[in-house]
């Protein structure tokens, strides 16, 4: 609402916000083993950190890779799954090589099996400099994962700091690395934050709620024009 009001010059009272939704039935169930979905990558790594993000500048993979360099030094068995494609993919791959992270940060490109990939992960991350209400975070929460994400846009509506994950300032790779490392070392916290995130996704961001809000809006508009 605030962004639209500022960009378009519209009165706030005329703007209706209908938030994104996630089909939670598609997430949180491990349907396939690691060897089925990632046959060319070594299994048995921990923690597995998933980042679902288009390879675009505002997703700021650079901050994540700086954080990951820190994590790789602290937790040599960790691995990162970078899921997504876009115009920055070659630059991101080059940065992975420059930082010598190729053995632990794996670019998977565009995938049609994100629920399966999230099901083998332990933590989800998003390092964006700007966002609306990111579906990637919603899906990670639906999968029962604790989320480490930057405090931008609508992210705080999803990642409630200390309850469903941890918020870090945009561009702050040290804070991001610390949050990931803390979750990696504390299984109880991972489980608690993941369960809270799943609950929030299911009961506040379910598809049924979104459909109902659209129906209500359409009825209001139809009544005005009748």
NORGIHU-V158053 format. One record per residue. RES is the residue in one small letter. PHI is phi in whole degrees, 0 to 359 (none if undefined). OMEGA is omega in degrees with one decimal (none if undefined). NEAR is the number of other ideal C-beta (glycine too) atoms within 10 Angstrom. Layout:
{{RES | PHI | OMEGA | NEAR} {RES | PHI | OMEGA | NEAR}}
This chain:
{{x | none | -177.6 | 12} {x | 297 | -178.9 | 10} {x | 296 | -179.9 | 12} {x | 294 | 179.3 | 13} {x | 299 | -178.3 | 14} {x | 287 | -176.0 | 10} {x | 286 | -172.8 | 8} {x | 259 | -179.0 | 8} {x | 70 | -178.7 | 7} {x | 267 | 174.6 | 12} {x | 297 | -176.9 | 7} {x | 300 | -176.7 | 10} {x | 290 | 178.8 | 8} {x | 263 | -177.3 | 9} {x | 257 | 177.0 | 13} {x | 259 | 178.2 | 12} {x | 261 | 171.6 | 10} {x | 242 | -171.8 | 13} {x | 284 | 176.8 | 15} {x | 302 | 178.7 | 16} {x | 225 | 178.1 | 19} {x | 224 | 175.7 | 21} {x | 277 | -173.4 | 14} {x | 295 | -179.9 | 21} {x | 294 | -178.8 | 12} {x | 276 | -171.3 | 14} {x | 236 | 175.3 | 23} {x | 87 | 179.5 | 18} {x | 238 | 178.9 | 11} {x | 274 | -176.3 | 12} {x | 267 | -175.0 | 10} {x | 229 | 176.2 | 14} {x | 280 | 178.7 | 12} {x | 310 | -175.3 | 18} {x | 297 | 179.3 | 10} {x | 280 | -175.2 | 11} {x | 262 | 179.4 | 17} {x | 226 | -171.5 | 20} {x | 294 | -176.3 | 9} {x | 261 | -177.9 | 6} {x | 240 | -175.5 | 13} {x | 293 | 179.2 | 10} {x | 272 | 175.7 | 12} {x | 80 | 179.4 | 7} {x | 272 | 177.0 | 20} {x | 204 | -6.9 | 11} {x | 281 | 171.9 | 20} {x | 264 | -176.6 | 21} {x | 249 | -177.4 | 28} {x | 252 | 172.9 | 29} {x | 233 | 178.4 | 24} {x | 261 | -175.6 | 24} {x | 197 | 172.3 | 23} {x | 301 | 179.4 | 17} {x | 279 | 179.5 | 20} {x | 233 | -174.0 | 15} {x | 301 | -174.0 | 12} {x | 290 | 175.0 | 14} {x | 286 | 170.8 | 26} {x | 54 | 174.6 | 22} {x | 299 | -179.0 | 28} {x | 301 | 177.9 | 17} {x | 298 | 178.6 | 24} {x | 299 | -177.7 | 29} {x | 292 | 173.8 | 22} {x | 295 | 176.3 | 19} {x | 296 | -177.0 | 26} {x | 291 | 175.2 | 28} {x | 301 | 176.1 | 18} {x | 296 | -179.1 | 17} {x | 297 | -179.2 | 26} {x | 299 | 177.5 | 21} {x | 287 | -179.1 | 10} {x | 282 | -172.4 | 13} {x | 232 | -173.0 | 19} {x | 299 | -179.2 | 10} {x | 267 | -178.4 | 12} {x | 286 | 172.9 | 22} {x | 217 | 179.6 | 25} {x | 243 | 174.9 | 27} {x | 256 | 179.8 | 23} {x | 260 | -171.6 | 24} {x | 250 | -179.8 | 22} {x | 144 | -177.8 | 22} {x | 221 | 179.0 | 14} {x | 153 | -171.5 | 15} {x | 292 | -179.4 | 10} {x | 266 | -173.6 | 19} {x | 299 | -179.0 | 18} {x | 296 | 179.4 | 9} {x | 294 | 179.0 | 13} {x | 294 | 177.7 | 21} {x | 300 | 178.8 | 16} {x | 295 | 178.7 | 10} {x | 291 | 175.3 | 18} {x | 299 | 179.4 | 22} {x | 294 | -178.6 | 11} {x | 298 | -179.9 | 9} {x | 270 | 178.0 | 14} {x | 59 | -177.6 | 11} {x | 253 | -173.5 | 17} {x | 299 | -179.3 | 11} {x | 278 | -177.2 | 11} {x | 228 | 178.8 | 19} {x | 244 | -171.2 | 27} {x | 246 | 177.3 | 18} {x | 273 | -176.4 | 17} {x | 260 | -178.9 | 18} {x | 72 | 179.4 | 11} {x | 286 | -178.0 | 12} {x | 230 | 176.5 | 14} {x | 259 | -176.4 | 6} {x | 236 | -178.5 | 15} {x | 303 | 177.8 | 21} {x | 304 | 179.0 | 19} {x | 292 | 179.2 | 21} {x | 294 | 177.9 | 20} {x | 294 | -178.9 | 26} {x | 291 | 177.9 | 20} {x | 261 | -178.8 | 19} {x | 267 | 178.3 | 22} {x | 251 | -175.3 | 20} {x | 215 | 173.9 | 25} {x | 245 | -177.4 | 27} {x | 225 | 169.5 | 33} {x | 219 | -172.4 | 26} {x | 248 | -172.2 | 27} {x | 301 | 172.5 | 24} {x | 272 | 177.1 | 15} {x | 208 | -178.9 | 13} {x | 202 | 165.3 | 21} {x | 266 | 171.7 | 13} {x | 244 | -165.9 | 16} {x | 289 | 176.6 | 23} {x | 299 | -179.5 | 15} {x | 301 | 178.6 | 25} {x | 289 | 177.2 | 29} {x | 303 | -178.1 | 23} {x | 292 | 177.0 | 22} {x | 297 | 177.5 | 35} {x | 295 | 177.7 | 31} {x | 299 | 178.1 | 25} {x | 279 | 178.4 | 29} {x | 79 | -179.1 | 24} {x | 263 | 168.4 | 30} {x | 290 | -173.4 | 29} {x | 241 | 168.8 | 29} {x | 251 | -175.0 | 29} {x | 215 | 179.3 | 29} {x | 283 | -175.9 | 27} {x | 275 | -177.9 | 16} {x | 224 | 173.1 | 20} {x | 51 | -178.5 | 17} {x | 272 | -177.9 | 16} {x | 304 | -179.2 | 22} {x | 297 | 174.2 | 13} {x | 289 | -179.4 | 14} {x | 255 | -179.4 | 27} {x | 273 | 177.4 | 29} {x | 272 | -168.1 | 16} {x | 305 | 179.5 | 13} {x | 85 | -179.0 | 11} {x | 243 | 176.8 | 13} {x | 243 | -179.1 | 26} {x | 167 | 179.1 | 30} {x | 229 | 175.1 | 25} {x | 263 | 176.6 | 20} {x | 230 | 179.1 | 25} {x | 295 | 177.0 | 12} {x | 300 | 178.4 | 19} {x | 81 | -176.1 | 14} {x | 265 | -176.5 | 17} {x | 291 | 179.6 | 20} {x | 293 | 177.9 | 13} {x | 296 | 178.9 | 18} {x | 295 | 179.5 | 27} {x | 297 | 179.8 | 24} {x | 298 | -179.5 | 18} {x | 294 | 178.4 | 23} {x | 297 | -178.4 | 28} {x | 297 | 179.1 | 17} {x | 299 | 179.3 | 14} {x | 295 | 179.7 | 24} {x | 298 | -175.3 | 20} {x | 270 | -173.5 | 12} {x | 230 | -177.3 | 13} {x | 296 | -178.9 | 10} {x | 295 | 178.9 | 7} {x | 293 | 176.9 | 14} {x | 303 | -177.6 | 20} {x | 294 | -177.3 | 12} {x | 293 | 180.0 | 14} {x | 294 | 178.9 | 26} {x | 297 | 179.1 | 24} {x | 294 | 178.2 | 13} {x | 295 | 178.1 | 18} {x | 296 | 177.9 | 27} {x | 299 | 179.2 | 20} {x | 298 | -179.7 | 14} {x | 297 | 179.9 | 19} {x | 298 | -174.6 | 26} {x | 286 | -170.6 | 16} {x | 259 | 177.4 | 10} {x | 244 | -176.9 | 12} {x | 231 | 178.1 | 21} {x | 285 | -178.3 | 17} {x | 297 | -177.5 | 13} {x | 300 | 178.9 | 9} {x | 298 | -179.0 | 14} {x | 296 | 180.0 | 15} {x | 299 | 179.9 | 12} {x | 298 | -179.5 | 12} {x | 292 | 175.4 | 15} {x | 295 | 179.2 | 12} {x | 299 | 179.5 | 10} {x | 297 | 179.5 | 12} {x | 295 | -179.8 | 12} {x | 299 | 179.5 | 10} {x | 296 | 178.1 | 10} {x | 299 | -179.5 | 10} {x | 293 | 179.3 | 11} {x | 294 | 179.5 | 9} {x | 296 | -179.0 | 8} {x | 291 | -175.0 | 7} {x | 263 | -176.4 | 5} {x | 289 | none | 5}}
